Amino acid sequence: EDDDDDEDFDEEFDGLGIMSDMTRSAVKKAKRKKRGDADSAKGSTVYFYRFETFGKVADKDWVVALPDGERVLGCATGREWGAVITSRRLLRLFTTAGIQGPVIWIPGEPVTVVGRGRFVAVVYHRSLSPMQDGTQLLGYSLIDGINGNTIAAGELSSISPGASLTWAGFTDVCALSVMDSDGMLSMLARSPSSDNCSSDTMGHWIPMLDTVGLKKSTSDSFWPVEVYGGKLVCVPLRGGKEYPDPVRRPVTTTLPLRIPMAKGLTVKSGPLDEVSVRGNIALNQQKVLN
């Protein structure tokens, strides 16, 4: 490619007289940099491929190019939709057939996007500067992936003091969940709408599992995979490792969800209280889905 550039350059500058090798080299570098800047100004390309479909490849693949200068920062898919978040603080929705849907402003700099079923969730920075103790200031939007309607939105208040977000995803019953760097798993508990509150903003964050007490060492951690059947499926990491070994197949384990309730000193009903609270959360989530 460089040889072709050199030939084009020689043809272009034939009529400009004699140049020193240094001058010629400098002009070539400037020309290549200008061309590279032009390429980087192009927008990202989104490529979608449906695996479990029949028919011609051309009928199930689609490709779109974003406007110049707009880069994809994250993507997610769900039932009959796909989504990308971009450097222009936009959430772009598509159907699985490639039809473009709503284009939605994200209230802050995007952090991540996740999806399951008909739900897509975007996590964003409410402020680029953390709190004095280092706690991230984040917000979330829970959106219908088909029509773009906002289902719930607000502050991501489930980050432990001095911690940061390490994982976000949906449970098997489509409840938005997050985990922070302190190992606290939290879930967005939603309730059926009532006359006194708006369904668009309903929901509060509840700690569902504190993994600190499950570590054998302070340097241990758990790499979340998913929350399924009332359990956190994860990969135990030992010796301060931050990620599973990409060379070997990771060995997963399951940790039952258990809300960190206060220990009763007079009434021994702590375990029953925890089961009752967690059961109500699960029941309300089913009502919301129905």
Summary of the structure (lengths in Angstrom):
residues: 290
radius of gyration: 25.2
end to end distance: 58.4
largest distance: 97.1
contacts: 782
relative contact order: 0.07
helix: 21%
strand: 38%
